Amino acid sequence: MPTISSRGANAHTSPIRKLSPYADAAKKAGRKVYHLNIGQPDIQTPPAALQKVRTTDVKVLEYSPSAGIASYREKLPEYYRRNGIDVTPGDILVTSGASEGIYFALLACLDRGETILSPEPLYANYVGFAEMADVHIRAVTCTIETGFALPSVADFARALTPDVKAIFLCNPNNPTGAVYPEIMLRALAELALEHDIYLFVDEVYREFCYGETPFFSALNLPGMENHVVVFDSISKRYSACGARVGAVVSRNHRVLTTILKYAETRLSPPSFGQMLAEALIDTDEAYFSTVKKEYKQRRDLLYNRLSAMPGVTCYRPDGAFYVFAKLPIDDCERFCQWLLEDFTYNNQTVMLAPGNGFYTTPGLGKQEVRFAYVLNERDLNNAMDCLALALERYQAEMKIETSFRV
Amino acid sequence: MPTISSRGANAHTSPIRKLSPYADAAKKAGRKVYHLNIGQPDIQTPPAALQKVRTTDVKVLEYSPSAGIASYREKLPEYYRRNGIDVTPGDILVTSGASEGIYFALLACLDRGETILSPEPLYANYVGFAEMADVHIRAVTCTIETGFALPSVADFARALTPDVKAIFLCNPNNPTGAVYPEIMLRALAELALEHDIYLFVDEVYREFCYGETPFFSALNLPGMENHVVVFDSISKRYSACGARVGAVVSRNHRVLTTILKYAETRLSPPSFGQMLAEALIDTDEAYFSTVKKEYKQRRDLLYNRLSAMPGVTCYRPDGAFYVFAKLPIDDCERFCQWLLEDFTYNNQTVMLAPGNGFYTTPGLGKQEVRFAYVLNERDLNNAMDCLALALERYQAEMKIETSFRV
């Protein structure tokens, strides 16, 4: 049998999706699984935009231009302007989700063996994209005690060796929900400018800030026109993950021109998704206030429930829709699998994303998990009932197991 | 300013799309451009399937499973069975076009620096994917004199050094339209088996064979279950290029499991596209006979027109919707750009794909171009009127230019 490549055999597996076979088995066995593992909201995609796609008169579903449908790119600055960001259609290249944009930017800006500097825990898929692009991630570790606030600029500066080509942030942060203050972004911008490296910022959760720190886009950092590359997506903004439409936004057109070569190789982003995305720009602002209110309530519920569980360390996240909490468990992977394989309460269980997959530093995150508060309050409450009981049972079983071993 | 990566700066540019800015400029100037550069058919996407997407009641446009929507994967074997191919849903992983599947297979099966063996001219984007995956393409050159038939097995065997991990074919062939006979595929399969390497086959033009050589799928090669990986797409089959839905099909589940890791990193293929793809499986077989008849007429028209032009070398291709012809020109890139920048006939011009971009051997294809016969007969005739005149004018201008130089 021909061999699999070593890189393929050793490739990063998504902590968000890799337990899916166990979840599928649990569902097949008739159990209800609460999916808190994945940022797939239950919020409705704005119906008016969906309706517009339905009534579009398409005769031939053509390739779009590689950089995106022209009318969509031309309309996008409207959205950015409403969010206080001044960009032109030429600053925008449409991608298949933010995912593809991140991967293309790594190819366009970093050579093999070069490094990006990123706070950890980090969105696990960055690790996958870095592997695909054959670049390294050097992590600057954040801690749960500060609610995963950014480390000091001095910490970043210390990690900044000549092979570092970009500082890479996710703001508001996936997986921690931290929102980075303008002052911190300005300080990091200065550092990037001083070393003449890129500042990559994944801003797909831009709309979702609930705390006192207002969102500040890296696109509004003065003097950083050539250094800032922002990744964007309609997935979370409009609960339209399946559209697979994102964008790279940068005033550095050399970066965009280089990315365009990769974009041409894959031909085009999905046409239906782009039609939806274009219609979504007209979404009423009331949609966001309703959705934000909903997420804020869910966050509070989740925070309150987790805080009440003995041995759980938690904080109140300011943005996105994630909490990264520490549980009284020995091994998050084992626990998350156990939840799906061995645990049931009223024929229900919970799926979580093991925390270690969000760190690049070996050994970190072993007791942590990511919760996505993407379900309605009743479901979230049920999931928390499951979790509270599961933690008790798991601890009891592990103790028994440990005593047997002795 | 931070630097672009060297790989980005030197990245392959698509010969199919790279002249697009010149085409856009020509259109802006009011000229009609006949696009024979790109395999974007003007054939209608089956309306019944489009209608089904319109009437689907989607409330939340969710991520699909990374390997594709379950109901679509489960229905796909119907399509393959109708085409004499026996596969299960587990043999299929849905991708964003064949493009993504090819790239993922390179990552999963080849380590950096390893090689695929492919006949050239080859589909230019393979070069881009190979670069992204950091693998080499070693080409076995076909010639226009034989209508770009496959070279002998001995030619492949000679090129088969230990770093070769796969033979990679496109059948029916893009860009040449050659259809490979069963006997040749069996011989190459034997070679692959002997060296225990993969046989990758891009079969996205499966339906489009007009000659005496019937299509033979690599999935029907006996004893090759672990070696054959097929790339597929709905783009050409149903004229649905913008859907961005393809698949990797293989009975080697280690390959699919490894690809799934990369697929999970990019989350999911587009949901709307998959809904369309699922509905398209029910497309009446009459659709294909109508479409095939149409393409065959266009092929004959194109072949007849090209053959009548002085100095043009051409052949009658058996499949897909391309002709790769040799023109009486000095430099195909220069000529194709000239067509868009400097030529006009009744305020019309033609866009072609320069042939050199389809070769990896430097210097080859300089006088060749790829024609995609994706336009209706009237448009094709107009395009050929333009080309005939353009060739005359270009030759005259070049002669003048040359004499000036002397």
Interface residues (C-beta under 8 A of the other chain):
Chain A: M1 P2 I4 S5 S6 R7 G8 A9 A11 H12 T13 S14 I16 R17 K18 S20 I38 Q40 P41 D42 I43 Q44 T45 P47 L50 V53 R54 T55 V58 K59 V60 L61 E62 Y63 S64 P65 S66 S96 G97 S99 E100 Y103 L107 A108 C109 L110 D111 R112 E114 N125 G128 F129 M132 D134 K165 A166 D196 I197 Y198 N226 H227 S235 S239 A240 C241 G242 A243 R244 N252 R254 V255 T258 I259 K261 Y262 E264 T265 R266 L267 S268 P269 P270 S271 F272 G273 L276
Chain B: M1 P2 I4 S5 S6 R7 G8 A9 A11 H12 T13 S14 I16 R17 K18 S20 I38 Q40 P41 D42 I43 Q44 T45 P47 L50 V53 R54 T55 V58 K59 V60 L61 E62 Y63 S64 P65 S66 S96 G97 S99 E100 Y103 L107 A108 C109 L110 D111 R112 E114 N125 G128 F129 M132 D134 K165 A166 D196 I197 Y198 N226 H227 S235 S239 A240 C241 G242 A243 R244 N252 R254 V255 T258 I259 K261 Y262 E264 T265 R266 L267 S268 P269 P270 S271 F272 G273 L276
